Amino acid sequence: MILLVVGSDRVDAGKTTFSAGLLERTGAVGYKPRAGNDYWFDHDDCRTAIADGRLYGKDAARLAAAEGRDRAPERLNPVHRLWQPSTNGGTGLLGRSDREFLVDRIGRSPGEPTIVRNATVDLPDAVADALPLADAIPVETVDELNAVVQREYVPAFEALAADIEAADLAVVESYGDIAQPLSALDPAAIAAVAAVEPGRARIYPGDRYCRACEIASSSPKDGTLEKRVPDVLDYLKPLERVRLPPLPGDDRADPRRIADAYAPAYDALLDAVKRV
């Protein structure tokens, strides 16, 4: 059974804080199928990971800590993308004018990742020196990247989906404002959905949410067409709207405090599961 956490705000919706508290509340296993960070804006987090020759972000690390199973962040997150602000103008490999894709890490083993490198940009020296790039897969065009996606990314996502569906209870966190973080998941396994944004969470039954995803329009995102949460929610009426109080930094860092502060939202989400 899956509890899906999505964000209805592009930036800092609060998904990871909500998911960390939900893991504490339920004892579920946590997953973040896709993640990314920016070498400039998330520099400290990036340097922490690459110091060990690895690539992961603080969201996956927070979820791994919250679930308390001593799993590496990569075990929760098979694909992580590193960006940097674009300095050359233009639209870049993935059609973004504000930032450029540097490398992707594919795989759930910290020691044996597959690295995909954007060969049209120069990597920062610290990244080039730290990551195992000798066997990296270079891509220079969208067509080349799409071919690698089918060969490398899709099997990684399918394997993750099988693990998630085999779990008694899994919390799956999406990325950005993307409605479905893992297309390989069986929609019937998604019991309930929390759409999180600053100040509130809206609760939906999983079956209705997945049907709305089928009919919502797609938007360009990172070189692909994906469904955005606001477009999906236009077709739905929530079961509950629950206020999420702002939390100080110490509370956001403690899953137990989050679980206490967000208890009404978690109650509403688990009540939605009972209606299935």
C-alpha positions in Angstrom: 0.0 0.0 0.0 1.3 3.4 -1.0 0.8 6.9 0.5 1.8 9.4 -2.2 3.0 12.9 -1.2 3.0 15.5 -3.9 3.6 19.2 -4.0 1.2 21.8 -5.4 3.9 24.5 -5.3 7.0 24.3 -7.5 9.5 25.3 -4.8 9.6 24.5 -1.1 6.2 23.0 -0.9 7.1 21.1 2.2 6.9 17.6 0.8 10.0 16.2 2.5 9.1 17.6 5.9 5.6 16.2 5.6 7.0 12.8 4.4 9.5 12.6 7.2 6.8 13.1 9.8 4.6 10.6 8.0 7.3 8.0 8.1 7.7 8.6 11.9 3.9 8.3 12.3 3.4 5.2 10.3 6.6 3.2 10.4 6.5 3.0 6.6 9.4 2.6 4.2 10.3 5.8 2.3 11.1 6.4 -1.3 11.9 9.4 -3.5 12.1 8.0 -7.1 13.6 11.1 -8.6 15.5 14.0 -7.0 17.9 16.7 -8.0 19.9 19.6 -6.6 21.9 22.5 -7.8 25.7 22.8 -7.6 25.4 26.5 -6.8 22.2 26.8 -4.7 22.7 23.6 -2.8 26.5 23.7 -2.8 27.0 22.5 0.8 24.7 19.5 0.2 26.4 18.7 -3.0 29.9 18.8 -1.5 28.8 16.6 1.3 27.9 13.9 -1.2 30.7 14.2 -3.6 33.2 14.1 -0.8 32.5 10.4 -0.8 32.3 10.1 -4.6 28.6 9.9 -4.4 25.6 12.0 -5.6 22.4 12.4 -3.6 20.4 15.2 -2.0 19.3 16.3 1.4 15.7 15.2 0.7 16.6 11.5 0.2 19.0 11.7 3.2 16.2 13.2 5.4 13.8 10.4 4.4 16.4 7.7 5.0 17.1 9.1 8.5 13.4 9.4 9.2 12.5 5.8 8.3 15.3 4.6 10.7 16.4 1.5 8.6 20.0 2.5 8.1 19.6 2.6 4.4 21.7 4.9 2.2 19.9 7.7 0.5 20.5 6.0 -2.9 18.4 3.1 -1.8 15.4 5.4 -1.7 16.3 7.4 -4.8 17.5 5.6 -7.9 17.9 8.7 -10.0 19.5 12.0 -8.9 20.3 14.9 -11.2 22.8 17.6 -10.6 22.2 21.0 -12.2 24.0 24.4 -12.2 22.8 27.8 -13.3 23.2 28.4 -17.0 25.9 31.0 -17.8 25.8 30.7 -21.6 22.3 31.7 -22.4 20.2 29.6 -24.8 18.0 26.7 -23.9 20.6 24.0 -23.3 20.2 20.2 -23.7 16.9 20.0 -21.8 15.3 23.2 -23.0 16.0 25.2 -19.9 17.2 28.8 -20.2 17.9 29.2 -16.4 19.9 26.1 -15.6 21.8 23.3 -17.2 21.9 19.6 -16.5 25.4 18.3 -15.5 25.2 14.7 -14.5 22.7 12.1 -13.5 23.4 9.3 -11.1 21.4 6.1 -11.8 21.3 3.1 -9.4 20.6 2.3 -5.8 24.1 1.1 -4.8 26.3 3.9 -3.3 29.4 2.2 -4.7 28.4 1.2 -8.2 26.4 4.0 -9.8 25.8 4.6 -13.5 26.7 8.2 -14.4 25.2 10.0 -17.4 27.1 13.2 -18.3 26.0 16.2 -20.3 28.9 16.4 -22.8 27.8 19.8 -24.0 28.9 21.6 -20.8 32.1 21.8 -18.7 31.7 20.2 -15.3 32.9 22.0 -12.2 36.3 20.8 -11.2 35.1 19.5 -7.9 32.5 17.4 -9.5 34.8 16.1 -12.3 37.4 15.1 -9.7 35.0 13.5 -7.2 32.7 11.4 -9.3 33.6 8.1 -11.2 33.4 9.6 -14.7 35.7 7.3 -16.5 32.8 5.0 -17.5 30.2 7.8 -17.6 27.7 7.8 -20.5 28.1 11.0 -22.5 25.0 12.6 -24.1 25.0 15.6 -26.4 21.4 15.6 -27.8 17.9 14.9 -26.5 17.7 11.9 -28.8 20.8 10.4 -27.2 19.4 11.1 -23.7 16.1 9.5 -24.6 17.9 6.4 -25.8 19.8 6.2 -22.5 16.5 6.8 -20.6 15.0 3.7 -22.2 18.1 1.6 -21.6 19.1 2.7 -18.1 16.5 4.8 -16.4 13.4 2.8 -17.2 14.7 -0.5 -15.8 15.8 1.3 -12.6 12.4 2.8 -12.1 10.7 -0.5 -12.8 12.8 -2.3 -10.2 12.0 0.4 -7.7 8.3 0.2 -8.4 8.4 -3.6 -7.7 10.1 -2.9 -4.4 7.5 -0.3 -3.4 4.6 -2.4 -4.4 6.0 -5.3 -2.3 6.2 -3.2 0.8 3.4 -3.4 3.4 3.3 0.4 3.6 5.4 2.8 1.6 5.6 6.6 1.6 6.5 7.9 -1.9 7.5 11.5 -2.3 7.3 13.2 -5.7 9.7 15.9 -7.0 8.8 19.5 -7.8 5.2 19.8 -8.7 5.1 16.6 -10.7 1.9 14.6 -10.1 3.3 11.1 -10.7 6.9 10.5 -9.8 7.0 6.9 -11.0 4.9 5.9 -14.0 5.7 2.2 -13.4 3.7 2.1 -10.2 0.4 0.3 -10.3 -2.3 3.0 -9.7 -4.3 0.5 -7.7 -1.5 0.3 -5.1 -1.9 4.1 -4.3 -4.3 4.2 -1.4 -4.3 8.0 -0.6 -2.6 11.2 -1.7 -1.5 14.3 0.2 -1.0 17.4 -1.9 1.2 19.7 0.2 1.9 23.4 -0.1 2.9 26.0 2.4 0.3 26.2 5.1 -2.0 23.3 4.1 -2.4 19.8 2.9 -5.3 18.5 0.7 -6.2 14.8 1.0 -7.4 12.7 -1.9 -8.3 9.1 -2.4 -5.7 7.3 -4.5 -8.1 6.0 -7.2 -9.7 9.3 -7.9 -6.3 11.1 -8.0 -4.9 8.5 -10.5 -8.0 8.9 -12.7 -7.5 12.7 -12.7 -3.9 12.2 -13.7 -5.1 10.2 -16.8 -7.2 13.1 -18.1 -5.1 16.1 -17.0 -3.0 17.9 -19.7 0.7 17.4 -19.8 3.3 20.1 -19.5 7.0 20.2 -20.6 9.3 19.3 -17.7 13.0 18.7 -18.0 12.7 17.5 -21.6 9.7 15.3 -21.2 5.9 15.7 -20.9 4.7 15.2 -17.4 1.5 15.9 -15.4 1.7 18.8 -13.0 -0.1 18.7 -9.7 -2.1 21.9 -10.1 -3.5 20.6 -13.4 -4.5 17.3 -11.8 -6.2 18.9 -8.8 -8.4 21.0 -11.1 -10.4 17.8 -11.6 -10.7 16.9 -8.0 -12.5 17.9 -4.8 -10.4 17.0 -1.7 -11.7 14.8 1.0 -10.1 17.1 3.6 -8.2 20.4 3.7 -5.9 20.5 6.7 -3.9 23.4 8.0 -0.1 22.8 8.4 1.4 25.1 10.9 4.8 26.7 10.2 7.6 24.9 12.0 10.9 26.3 13.3 14.1 24.7 12.0 14.7 22.5 15.1 11.2 21.0 14.7 11.6 20.4 10.9 14.7 18.5 11.7 13.0 16.1 14.1 10.4 13.6 12.6 8.8 13.1 16.0 8.0 16.8 16.3 6.7 16.9 12.8 4.5 13.9 13.5 3.0 15.7 16.5 2.6 19.1 14.7 1.0 17.6 11.6 -1.1 14.9 13.4 -4.4 16.2 12.1 -3.2 16.0 8.5 -1.9 12.5 9.0 -5.1 11.4 10.7 -7.0 12.7 7.6 -4.7 10.9 5.2 -5.0 7.6 7.1 -8.8 8.0 7.3 -8.8 8.3 3.5 -7.0 4.9 3.4 -9.9 3.4 5.4 -12.4 4.5 2.8 -10.7 2.5 0.1 
